Amino acid sequence: RREESLSLYRETVRLDSEVRDVQARQMIVVEHALGQAQAERLHWLLHVDADEALFFPDEARHKDARAFFAEVPMHFTCVRFPNLEAVAESTEVDDPFREVTLFKMNAMLLEELGVEPRILPCGDVAEEDEDREPDLFSGHHADAVPGARPHGYTRLPRRERHALRKLLAAMHEVASKRCPVLEQLNIQLDPIPHAPSRDDDSDFSDDESCHGPRPHCPAYFNSYSNGKCAVRTEIGPRGELPPLPAGVHGFVHDGGAPLWTLLCKGPGAPVL
């Protein structure tokens, strides 16, 4: 793998062998597991931790993982599940699946009720704010589309942006309470890079700058919100190498190209 043209291979091997990086080791283990899963003709592989569970709230539609994955359209080769980070109510927890009842809400599942859609200068409702029938497998929920948009930017509906702002406001308050401790310890953190807005709509900004200057202390309130992914073990002709782990929260094609990824959201969406 060191000789592969994709730098992700070489960097992962270097981080594992020289730095003993935990995530690099996990990526290598998952790649090995994908090879085994493909050889045994398994269809999907889900990368989660031992203390995580995939939960299906709509039991009438999806009684288990097998029923859900059988319904995923073939053009989606990867599914990203939002995670709800557990908040332990005691320092001693024997069975987290039974004893923990509080969870942090994932930002990708939030919507602000009563928010009017964005209206374009031509008078039409913006595409992201159009009313649609709830569809768990809608192409509008694609997190990445090969040849169209890679992992990253797509405009959120206005009701989701407003909900995200409320969450960021809460994170600002948490960060402000942490700042004095950081100052007492004389800890200096590098400033967080900030990309300029890519839109002239004043309602567009999704980042913390819409609440004033960024705090120089992280909030760590929703620090783990990337979710986890399940991926098809075969995404090309039989015999083609399986997908490659890209970090511990996603996958790419063996050659580095993005996979058609479904962001699992909407009524009845499974969560971790």
RAFEN-V464188 format. One record per backbone hydrogen bond with DSSP energy under -1.0 kcal/mol. NH is the residue of the N-H (numbers start at 1). CO is the residue of the C=O. If there is no record, write none. Layout:
NH	CO
NH	CO
This chain:
4	1
9	6
11	7
12	8
13	9
14	10
15	11
16	12
17	13
18	14
21	15
25	21
26	22
27	23
28	24
29	25
30	26
31	27
32	28
33	29
34	30
35	31
36	32
37	33
38	34
39	35
40	36
41	38
42	37
45	231
47	229
52	49
55	271
59	57
62	58
68	64
69	65
70	66
71	68
76	73
77	260
78	260
79	230
80	262
81	228
87	102
98	95
99	95
100	96
104	85
109	106
110	107
112	159
120	124
123	120
126	118
129	126
130	127
138	135
141	138
142	139
143	261
144	261
145	149
148	145
149	145
161	157
162	158
163	159
164	160
165	161
166	162
167	163
168	164
169	165
170	166
171	167
172	168
173	169
174	170
175	171
176	172
177	173
178	174
179	175
182	178
183	179
184	180
185	181
187	182
204	201
210	207
211	208
212	209
228	81
230	79
231	45
232	77
233	43
240	237
244	252
246	250
252	244
253	257
256	253
261	144
261	259
262	78
263	141
264	80
269	266
271	55
272	82
